[in-house]
Amino acid sequence: EADIYQTPRYLVIGTGKKITLECSQTMGHDKMYWYQQDPGMELHLIHYSYGVNSTEKGDLSSESTVSRIRTEHFPLTLESARPSHTSQYLCASSEEGRGKSEQYFGPGTRLTVT
Amino acid sequence: GENVEQHPSTLSVQEGDSAVIKCTYSDSASNYFPWYKQELGKRPQLIIDIRSNVGEKKDQRIAVTLNKTAKHFSLHITETQPEDSAVYFCAASQRAAGNKLTFGGGTRVLVKP
């Protein structure tokens, strides 16, 4: 079934650790996005990509980095986790084309940095 | 850049009543306005959207209206049911910006049985 997947779903990690949040989609979408969201609160765009080898920073300043080597894969990396990074991270994708603008979201990764 | 404001932040309604959520946007170039519903612990899902060449769109119990001149759009839910309880987000984007969405702050809707 075509979907967007995120792993891990939950992560508790100590300060200073390097972590990578995985996001994969099997829908063949060109565009992918990372959002940061405290539970039930506003979604803040932190990174986006319009295709392979294309990445841009979003509206919210973030100490994370992303890469887009394959169409279906858009991982997010934190080189040195801090308690301020504690939040939920949502990955999304959308299709390029006439009239197609819906963003499909993954289930999210809930990150806690101790 | 685009700025989207959403009101109210919380809304409590009796089952069967109507709920209205309002959003304003700042960039007159925005031309696509989706609404997402996020149930507790779940991912956001698109429930309805409207483009700038349309003033109103309806899908069963939900409808969205757009006033381009005033730069505001609204979500209307009629005959609310307990399963409508969720957080609702409005958003705005423009095709020239690659459909990058700017979200409002969200409205937590509680439908009381």
Interface residues (C-beta under 8 A of the other chain):
Chain A: K31 Y33 G40 M41 E42 L43 H44 L45 Y48 Y50 G58 D59 L90 S94 S101 E102 Q103 F105 G106 P107 G108
Chain B: G1 Y32 P34 Q38 L40 K42 R43 P44 Q45 L46 D49 V87 F89 S93 G98 N99 K100 L101 T102 F103 G104 G105 G106 R108
